Structure formats: C-alpha cells, structure tokens
Amino acid sequence: MAVTIDLSGKGALVFGVANHRSIAASIASYLHQAGAQLTVTYQNERLKRGAAELVEGKERAAAVECDVMDEAALAAAVDTAAKTAPLAVVVHSIAFAERGDLEGDFSKTGLQGFRTALEVSAYSFVAVARAVAPRMAEGGSIFTLTFHAAEKVYPGYNVMGVAKAALENEVRMLAYEFGPRKIRVNAISAGPLNTLAARGISGFTGMHEVHAQRSPLRRNVTQDEVGAAALFLASPLASGITGETLYVDAGYHIMGV
Ligand SMILES: NC(=O)c1ccc[n+]([C@@H]2O[C@H](COP(=O)([O-])OP(=O)(O)OC[C@H]3O[C@@H](n4cnc5c(N)ncnc54)[C@H](O)[C@@H]3O)[C@@H](O)[C@H]2O)c1
C-alpha cells in the first residue's frame, strides 16, 4: 500500500481564520497542499484580510465570510464550499468569550457571559456539523479544536474550560450519530499557541512557559504540528478513528508533576 495523502477532488471547509497565526490557517494550508479544494471562512469584514491573504494566488482556494451564530450565513458558506467539490473535510476552529470572563474568579461568570462562551465555542460546533453532514454524501472527517482546560484547572481559562468540556462531549455524541454515515468526528487538543484568541486569556504567557518546561518534549508545539496532525485526521490514514480527542501538546497532558 502506498502511504501518501491525496485529497484531490475533495472539498475542505475550514472555519475560523483570523490571521496567519490562526490554527485554522495552518490546517487550511496543509489540506490545500494535499490537493483539497479549499474554502476558508472569516468571521466578519474586519477579519477579511487574513483569510484573503491565505488564499491569494492559490488555485482551488476561496475565502467566504461567515459568522457561525448566523444560521443563514452558515448555510450560505456551506453551499458555496459544497458547490466547488463534494465536502469531505470540515474543520471548526472557533472560540470566543468576553475578555472579562477570562480573568479573575470563575464564580463571577455571569449568565450572559456564560451563554456567549458556550454558544459561540460549543453550540456552534453542533450547528456546523448539522449543516455540513448532509453535504458529505461519501462520508468524511469533521473536527474541532479543544484545550486541556476541558479536564484540568487552568486559572484564567475559566468559562472557556466549561465550553471545551461541552465541546469534547459533543464530539462523542456526533461521532456516534454520524458514524453510520461514515462521517468521523474528532477533536484536536492543542498545546498553547500564541494566537489572537490566546492573547485574550489572562495568564497565557505563564501557561506557555510552564508547558515548555514540563512537557515530555520540553517545548511548546507549533501551528505547523497542529496542521500536520489535522491532515492525518482528515485523511484515510485515520479511517479507524472517531469520537477521539487527539492531543498535540508535546505530551504535556500525561504529566502528574
Ligand atoms: N491558541 C491556543 O493556545 C489554543 C490551544 C488549544 C485550542 N485552541 C482553540 O483553537 C481554536 C482556534 O483558535 P486560535 O488559537 O487559532 O485563535 P484565532 O483567534 O486565530 O481563532 C479563533 C477564531 O474564532 C473566530 N470566531 C469567534 N467568534 C466567531 C463567530 N461568531 N463566527 C465565526 N467565527 C468566530 C475568530 O474570528 C477567529 O478566526 C479555538 O477553538 C481555540 O480555543 C487554541
């Protein structure tokens, strides 16, 4: 058996490009290099440039605006992507919480902030999966991005940890539901990466340093390493894997002390 990853003729839809540091940007690049017909989404006009730069000058690549909380915009983005090639890979790389909810005491989280974080960072994955599944007639791979704070305490990560715990549960529920349709659903749990979203978390710098000191590989991971793992999950090489949270964190999560 030849072990190569060839996604040519397959559609890949990647949600959540803000700029070149975005995890979505790295994943999108890997999928595109493997031959996929790529559609990336950006949240709004303000973030258009990052996505536009990513696809500029590339064949088989387009960028569309999509606020995932707007059902019509989500349906339109899925339509646009599915028109160019049958969808086989869908990546959800989206999270948001109010800045004030990513610092201080977790118990101070208010109802509105709780709703915002859970709706944008966890509910949206259900909405995306529901919108894309009917367009994945030949099956495929859907995955999202999560963080170790779904399971362990990271001071400052606060309500986003609750959202990630919900998200990881959704991965298992959706994997069960879509399994008979040959759609695999997984999560990648990335180690800390310096992105726009990460800068909103108080204590991110400390988190980044501690991971590098204590992880078995004694360093942080890179966006490229997450992109490469994503390509594996998207490919037939991962055909037996669903409902899984794959850690790409230099091994940090295995440590006790
Ligand atoms: N950076 C890290 O350390 C790290 C670690 C593990 C997991 N993650 C996760 O990776 C994912 C991507 O984050 P990132 O670090 O690449 O940062 P990022 O800021 O580049 O990406 C977050 C994206 O979410 C988008 N978004 C927020 N609300 C949206 C909405 N309503 N509609 C559409 N898009 C919306 C933003 O526009 C942005 O493109 C997130 O789920 C994040 O929690 C990040």
The ligand as an SDF file (V2000), in Angstrom:
LIG
                    3D

 44 48  0  0  0  0  0  0  0  0999 V2000
   -4.1190   29.1740   20.7270 N   0  0  0  0  0  0  0  0  0  0  0  0
   -4.1510   28.2090   21.6240 C   0  0  0  0  0  0  0  0  0  0  0  0
   -3.3340   28.1620   22.5500 O   0  0  0  0  0  0  0  0  0  0  0  0
   -5.1700   27.1150   21.5190 C   0  0  0  0  0  0  0  0  0  0  0  0
   -4.9590   25.9010   22.1650 C   0  0  0  0  0  0  0  0  0  0  0  0
   -5.9250   24.8940   22.0720 C   0  0  0  0  0  0  0  0  0  0  0  0
   -7.0860   25.1320   21.3670 C   0  0  0  0  0  0  0  0  0  0  0  0
   -7.2800   26.3370   20.7490 N   0  0  0  0  0  0  0  0  0  0  0  0
   -8.5290   26.5460   20.0120 C   0  0  0  0  0  0  0  0  0  0  0  0
   -8.2550   26.6940   18.6350 O   0  0  0  0  0  0  0  0  0  0  0  0
   -9.3450   27.3800   18.0350 C   0  0  0  0  0  0  0  0  0  0  0  0
   -8.8010   28.4940   17.1530 C   0  0  0  0  0  0  0  0  0  0  0  0
   -8.2110   29.5000   17.9450 O   0  0  0  0  0  0  0  0  0  0  0  0
   -6.8070   30.1740   17.5940 P   0  0  0  0  0  0  0  0  0  0  0  0
   -5.9440   29.9890   18.7620 O   0  0  0  0  0  0  0  0  0  0  0  0
   -6.3550   29.7620   16.2630 O   0  0  0  0  0  0  0  0  0  0  0  0
   -7.1620   31.7400   17.6140 O   0  0  0  0  0  0  0  0  0  0  0  0
   -7.7910   32.7050   16.4820 P   0  0  0  0  0  0  0  0  0  0  0  0
   -8.1650   33.9420   17.2050 O   0  0  0  0  0  0  0  0  0  0  0  0
   -6.8540   32.8070   15.3520 O   0  0  0  0  0  0  0  0  0  0  0  0
   -9.0830   31.9060   16.0020 O   0  0  0  0  0  0  0  0  0  0  0  0
  -10.3350   31.9970   16.6580 C   0  0  0  0  0  0  0  0  0  0  0  0
  -11.3360   32.2170   15.5530 C   0  0  0  0  0  0  0  0  0  0  0  0
  -12.6810   32.1630   16.0570 O   0  0  0  0  0  0  0  0  0  0  0  0
  -13.3910   33.0570   15.2460 C   0  0  0  0  0  0  0  0  0  0  0  0
  -14.7240   33.3470   15.7850 N   0  0  0  0  0  0  0  0  0  0  0  0
  -15.0600   33.7830   17.0220 C   0  0  0  0  0  0  0  0  0  0  0  0
  -16.3960   34.0030   17.0770 N   0  0  0  0  0  0  0  0  0  0  0  0
  -16.9010   33.6710   15.8590 C   0  0  0  0  0  0  0  0  0  0  0  0
  -18.1970   33.6870   15.2800 C   0  0  0  0  0  0  0  0  0  0  0  0
  -19.2740   34.0910   15.9600 N   0  0  0  0  0  0  0  0  0  0  0  0
  -18.3350   33.2950   13.9960 N   0  0  0  0  0  0  0  0  0  0  0  0
  -17.2730   32.8940   13.2620 C   0  0  0  0  0  0  0  0  0  0  0  0
  -16.0140   32.8590   13.7520 N   0  0  0  0  0  0  0  0  0  0  0  0
  -15.8400   33.2470   15.0360 C   0  0  0  0  0  0  0  0  0  0  0  0
  -12.4890   34.2790   15.1930 C   0  0  0  0  0  0  0  0  0  0  0  0
  -12.8940   35.1860   14.1930 O   0  0  0  0  0  0  0  0  0  0  0  0
  -11.1660   33.6000   14.8900 C   0  0  0  0  0  0  0  0  0  0  0  0
  -10.9930   33.4260   13.4970 O   0  0  0  0  0  0  0  0  0  0  0  0
  -10.2350   27.8500   19.1770 C   0  0  0  0  0  0  0  0  0  0  0  0
  -11.2930   26.9310   19.3650 O   0  0  0  0  0  0  0  0  0  0  0  0
   -9.2900   27.7980   20.3650 C   0  0  0  0  0  0  0  0  0  0  0  0
   -9.9700   27.6610   21.5940 O   0  0  0  0  0  0  0  0  0  0  0  0
   -6.3420   27.3280   20.7960 C   0  0  0  0  0  0  0  0  0  0  0  0
  1  2  1  0
  2  3  2  0
  2  4  1  0
  4  5  1  0
  4 44  2  0
  5  6  2  0
  6  7  1  0
  7  8  2  0
  8  9  1  0
  8 44  1  0
  9 10  1  0
  9 42  1  0
 10 11  1  0
 11 12  1  0
 11 40  1  0
 12 13  1  0
 13 14  1  0
 14 15  2  0
 14 16  1  0
 14 17  1  0
 17 18  1  0
 18 19  2  0
 18 20  1  0
 18 21  1  0
 21 22  1  0
 22 23  1  0
 23 24  1  0
 23 38  1  0
 24 25  1  0
 25 26  1  0
 25 36  1  0
 26 27  1  0
 26 35  1  0
 27 28  2  0
 28 29  1  0
 29 30  1  0
 29 35  2  0
 30 31  1  0
 30 32  2  0
 32 33  1  0
 33 34  2  0
 34 35  1  0
 36 37  1  0
 36 38  1  0
 38 39  1  0
 40 41  1  0
 40 42  1  0
 42 43  1  0
M  CHG  2   8   1  16  -1
M  END
$$$$
